[in-house]
Amino acid sequence: MKLMTNLFLLVFLLTACAGEPPKEDGKALLSEDWQTIETAAKGSTVRFYMYGGFAHVNNWIDTFVAKEVKDRFGITLVRVPMDAGVFVNKLLTEKSAGKKVGSIDLLWINGENFKTTKEADTLFGPFADKLPNYVKYVDKGLAANDFGYPVEGYEAPYGKAQFVFEFDPAKTPDHPASFEALTDWVKAHPGQFTYPQPPDFTGSAFIRQAFYAVTGGADQYLHGWSQDLFDEQAPKLWAYLNGLKPYLWQQGRSYPKGSAEMDTLFERGELAVNMSYHPLHAQSKILDGSYAKTVRTFVLAEGAIFNLHFTAIPANAPNKAGAMVVANFLLSPEAQLSKFNPANWGDFPAIETQTLTTDEQAAFRQVDLGEATLPLSELGKAAVPEIPAEYLEALEKGWEEHVLR
C-alpha cells in the first residue's frame, strides 16, 4: 500500500509540475486513504461545472467556497457556468469520441441528468463513501436515490430543496390556495402568472407539482415507471395547463427561459406570483435588495415537492482527487451552515444536523431565515417526494408536444 501511495503521489506531482492537470487512475484513487487523497489534491485546480443562473449562488461559490478550499487545501476552484443539459451532452460526446481526459472535474447535477450520465457510464465512482463528511453527517437512506434512481455512491449530496411560490401581499393581497383554485385566480389576474419553460428545472418542477395535483397525488408514481399509468394520467395535466395558457403572461405564446427571467418579471411587477425550488429564495432576494421587504412565500394545498441535489465527478475528470476534496468540503458543517444563511444562498442543509456537536446545532438554529420564509414545520408538513426520473423525462417531452405547440 505504501508503494502504491508513493507511486500515485509521484505521478500526480510530476504532471502538476509540468503544468498539466493530474490524470489519476480512478480505481487506484478509490483504494487510497483520505489523507493521501487530500495530499494529492493539494495545489491543484478544480473546474466546477454548474448552473450559472443564480447570482447569489455564483457569488457564494466564487467567494466563500473558493477562499476556503484555497486556504485549507491549496485548491484553486474555477466555476464554469453551464446548463446541465449542455454539460451532459458534452460528457456524452466525449464518451463517444473516446476522450479519456476531459475538462470537467466536478458537476452540480441531479434528476434525469444524473440518470442519463450514469447509464452512459460517464461518471466516476462509487466515491461518496470515501468522503469523511458523507460518512459522518449524511442520511444514507435519503441519499440512496435521486428521483427514484439508485445513486450507488456516484453522487454526494450538496443541498436540500423544496418547491414554493412567492407573492407580495402589499401589491396582491390574495394568492391561490390550491392548484384547483389557481385556475380561477389566473383568470382573475390575466397576464400575471406563468412558469419557466421546461426543461428549466423550476418550470419542470412546476409541471410535476401540477401533475401530482390534478391526478390524485404522488403515491401512485413512487413504485417505478409505468407507461400505462402515465398514458392514463398525463392527459389530465395537458388539459389543466392548456386551460391556464390563455391567461398566462404573454397569453402563453412564450415562456420565460429560466428562474432568473422569472425573478426579473416578478421584481418589475409584471408577475404577481413567482416560484422557486429554494424555500429561502425570497428572503435572499430581500436581503440583496431585489425584492420588496413585503414579499412572502406560500405553498399550495396539494403539497410541495422536495429533493436533494448533488455533486458528481465525470469518469474522465482530470482531477478526481481535487473534486473529491471539494465535494467533501461542501458537506462540511461550516460550508452547509454558510449555505443555509439566506444572506449567502439560503439552501437547506444536505447533512443531518442532529449528527453535529451541540454548538454546531445551535449555530444552525440561530440562522435568521427571515419573515419571507415559511416555518420549517409548515414546509415539513407540505413535503411530498419527487417521482422517478422516467416520469420527469416523459412530462418534459409531453409538455413540448401537448402544451408548447
NORURCOR-V491351 format. One record per helix or strand of 3 or more residues. SS is the DSSP state (hx for helix, st for strand). FROM is the first residue (numbers start at 1). TO is the last residue. If there is no record, write none. Layout:
BEGIN
SS/FROM/TO
SS/FROM/TO
END
This chain:
BEGIN
hx/2/17
hx/26/30
hx/34/41
st/45/50
hx/55/73
st/76/81
hx/84/96
st/106/109
hx/112/119
hx/128/130
hx/132/137
hx/142/144
st/156/162
st/164/168
hx/179/188
hx/201/215
hx/219/221
hx/227/245
hx/249/252
hx/259/267
st/273/276
hx/281/287
st/295/298
st/304/312
hx/320/330
hx/333/340
hx/353/355
hx/358/365
hx/376/382
st/383/385
hx/389/404
END
